[in-house]
Amino acid sequence: MRTPEAIEKYLDKDQLKLYRLIWSRFVASQMKPAILDTVKATLEQNGVIFVANGSKVKFKGFMEVYVEGRDDGKKDKENVLPELASGDVVQSEDITPNQHFTQPPARFNEATLIRTLEENGVGRPSTYAPTLQTIQKRYYVKLEQKRFEPTELGEIVNNLIEDFFPEIVDVSFTAGMEEDLDHIEEGKEEWVKLIDRFYLPFEKELETAEEKMEKIQIKDEPAGFDCDVCGHPMVIKLGRYGKFYACSNFPECRNTKPIVKEIGVTCPKCEKGQVIERKSKKNRIFYGCDRYPDCDFISNNKPIGRDCPKCDHYLVEKKKKGGKQVVCSNCDYQEDIQK
């Protein structure tokens, strides 16, 4: 297998990064495990317990080539403790009081959610992508900075299902159902019996829910402007695919408008409209002109309202590791990364 350096001249920047990652992981998988010495020292002073943890790499093994999570080239510093024995007296040079608060677990992103589904035996590789699309399309969650955040609608639906259908939202139920379906495919179980086992108790829960579940009414929010058709105040409604503007005089007036987010930049193509933030069917953010379809300007990166000093094309803002970077949409011009 040729090293990245051997074929570097034949690849562009992105291809080289990908090849180096593949090469490093493959070679690392054939190497011996790393050996680390870990030390924990417990110190007592005036009845107060202090704990120090240290580690040192004794044998690098595969870590010589690749360490997962360290693809950016940064190396972790070793926290080395001196040789200590039980009963040793140590000198306190400095004590710095620091207050730490328990942090909640990080929200799921697409990768961690799929990994959690895999670990719990929920779904199959062919169902992961449709599942992520469905929960966004129905506005149960939204992507904020590449992490899923529950919407008001999502929390309401989840609470109702937990109250009236607790078994269905139990991870073990879904994983068990996946296993039962595999048994049907293998001919080890009859599908009619499986459906009976599921539906008979579910039917009773469904009847209870229809009888006792309260109808949830999500209150409309004032939009702050009037309908341009009938003059009544416009409100913000929550629909199946998110929030939108609607006339408060519904059903007499059915005027609706999408909620758009202007970024304060004039369209670089037609120079008449405003660039707005939009979302694709897969809930990906992109930028377009509010005069569409008269103007078909579109950009995956956010225009910033300045032109490139080299070629006069519009500049955009791209997200990079460690911050954001202004680059040209046409040539190789780029500015320093801003944190």
N, C-alpha and C positions, 0 to 999 in steps of 0.2 A: 504494500500500500504506500503510495507516494506521499511524502510529507508536504504540508502546506507550502513550505518554502520552495519546494521543487517545482510547483506548478503556479506559483504566485503570479508570474508574468502573463499567464494565460487567462487569469480571472479578473473580474472587476472587484470593487471593494466589497459589495454585499455577497458575491459568490465566494470570495475568499473567507469571509467571516463564517459563512455556513459550512464550508468545507473544513475549516479549522475546528469548528465545534464537533462535526461528525468524526473527524480524524481523532481528536482528543478523547472523545467519549469511547470510541472503539478501542483505542490503544489502552486506555485506563481500565477497560473491562477485562483485559488480558493480564493485568499486572497484579502483584501481591497486595493484600490489604495493608493499610497504614497502621502503625502502632503509636498510640498516644499515651503518655503518662499523665494521669490526672491526680491532683493533690487537693485536699480540703483541710484547712487549718482552722481550728476553733480556739479563739483566744478569749480570756476573761479578764476584765479590769473593773474593779470596784463593783462587782456583781452584775456587770453588763457583758453580754456575750457578743463577740465580733466573729464573723465568719469570712474567711478569704478562700477563694477558689483559684486554682492555677492549673495550667496544662502545658505540656511541652511535647512536640513531635519527636518521638524517638526514632521512627523509621517512616519516611514519607510514602513509600509504596506508590499506589496509583495517584496520590496527591501531587506527585512530582509532575504529572501531566495534566490532570483535570480535577477540579473541585466544584461540585454542583453549587450553584448560587454565587459563584465567584467568577462569572464570565466577563466581568468588566475589567479584569486584570488587577484589581485591588487585592492585596494580601492582608490577611488577618495578623495582628500582632500577637505574639505569644505572651501570656500572662504567667511569667515564671516566678515561683516562690522559692525562697532559700531553703536549704536543708534544715528540717526541724525534727525534734524528737519530743515525745510526751514529757511534760514538766519543764521544758525550756522557758526561760524568762526572756522576753523580747522588749526592746525599747520602743515606746510610742513617740514617733516624731511629729505627727500631726493628726488631728481628728477633725474631719469636715462633716458637719451635719447636713444630710440631704433628705428631703421628703419625697417619697414615691407613692403614687396612687395606682391602685389596680386598674389596668386598662381593659376595656371590653375586647372580646375577640374581633379581629379585623373582619369586615364584611366580605362576602364572597365576591370574587371576580369570576369570569367565565371558566378559567382553568381550575380554580380551587373548588368551584361548585361541581364540575364534572368529576374531579378526583373524589369528592365526597360521595357522589352518587355511585361511583365505582366501588369505593370502600364498603358501602352499605349494600351492595348488590342490587341497586335500584336502576332499572333501565338497561339498555344495551347500547353499544357504540352508535348504532343506526338511529337511536331515539334521543341522544343527548342534544344534538343541534336543534331538532324540532322543539324539544322541551324548553330550551333557552329562548327560542323565538316566540313560543306561545306565551310564556309568562310576561314577556315584554309587550307583545302585541295586544294582550288583554289588559295591559296597564296595571298588572299586579306589582311589578317592580319597574324601576328605571335605572339606567346606567349613569352614574355620576362619577367622573374621574376613573372610569373603567371598573367600578365596583357597583354591585347591585344594592339599591336602596328600596325598601318596601314603600309603596304608595298608600294613600289613605284607603283606596279601594282594595288593595291587596290585604291590608290588615283587617278590614271588615270581613272580607271573604274568608280569610284564614280563621278568624275568631268564630265565625258562624259554623264552619266545617268542624272545627275542634269541639264545639259545643254539641253538635247534633250528629256528627259522623266521626267520632274519635278514632275508630279503627282504621278508616281509610287514610288518614294522615299519619298513621303510625308507620315508621320506616320498616319495621319488621313485617308488617302486613304486605307492603308493596314488594319487598324482597321475596317474601314467601310466595306471593302470587307469580312472580317471575319464575321461580323454581317449579311451581305447579304447572305452568304453561310449558316449560321444558319437558316435564313428564308426559304431558299430552302429546307433544311432538314426537317423543320417543316411544309412544304407545304404551306407557306404563299406567296411564290413568284415562278415564273416560271424561270427555269435556262436559257432558250433561251433568254428571255428579258434581264436578267442580263448580259449575255455574249455580247449581242448587245450593251448595254449601255457602256460596257467597250471597246469592240474591235473597234467599228466604229471610235471614236476619236483616239484610239491607233494606228490604221492602218495609219492615216494621219501623226502622229508623226513618225512612223516607216519609211514612205516614205521620210519624211523630213530628217531624220537621215541618211538614205542610200544615199541621194543626197548631204548633206552638211557636214557630219561627216568626219573629216580628219583621214587618216590612221596613227595610232600612231606607230612609230618605236622606240623601246627601244634599245639604243646603246649597243653593246657588250663591255665588259671590258677585257683588256688584262689579261691573266692568269699568265704570267710570265714564261712559259715553253713551249716546243715544243711537237707536237703530236708524240707519239711513234710508229705510223703507217706510216705516210707519211712525217713527219719532219716539217710540217707547224706550225705556232704559234697556241697555244690553246687560246680560249677566254672563258669568262664567259657569258653564256646566261641565260635569264630569261624565263622559261617555265611555263606551267600551274601549275606544282607542286613545283615551286621554282627555284633557280639558280642551274646550272650545268656546267661542263666543256664540250666544244665541239670544234672540229677542225674548224679552220677558212677556210679550203679548202672545206667546205660543198658546194654542194652535192657530189663532187668527193670523199671526204673522210667523212664517217659518224661516225667516232670515237667519243664517248662521255664517260665521267666519272662523277661519283657523287662527289660532294664537301664534303669532310669529314674533321672533326675537330679533330686533335690529341690532347690528353691531356698530352702527355709527360710521359706516364706510360706504361711499358712493360706488356703484357698480363699475368696475374697471373696463367692462366691455361696451355697454351702451351709454355710460356716463349720465344716465337719467334716473335710474331706479336706485334703491337702497339694497345693500347686501343683507340677507337675513339668514338666521340659523334654521336649518331644516333637518328632518330625520327621514332616513330611508325606511323601506319596508322591514329591514332587519334592525331598525332602531339605531342605525349609525348616524352620527351627526355629520352633515355636510353644509356647504354654503352656496346660496343661489341668489338670483336677482328677484326682487318682489314684483317685477314686471313680466315674469314668466306667464304665458308662453311667448310673449313678444320678444323677450330677451332670454336666451338659453344659457347664460353664464352659470358655471358650476365649478366648485372647488372643494376638494376634500380637506384642505387646510385653510385656516382662517386668514383672509386678507386683512392687512393692517392699514391700508390707505396711503401707502408710500410706493413710489416706483423705484425700480432697481437702478442704481447709478451706472451700471455697466450696459444694460440693454433696454432700459425703460419699460420692461414688463412689470406687472404688479408683484409686490413682495407679500409673502405669507408667513404665518407663525406656525412652526412645527414643534411638537412635543418631543423632547429628547431626555435621555437619562440625566437627571440632575437639574432639569429646568426646561426652558423654552428657547427656541432659536429662530431668528428671522432669516429666511432664505428666499432666493428668487424663484418664481414659478416657472422660469424658462431657462436660465443659465446657471452657472456654478457659484454665483455670488452668495455669500453667507456671512452672517455677523456672529459675534461671540455669544455663547450660551448664557442666558440670563436666568438666575435662580429665582 
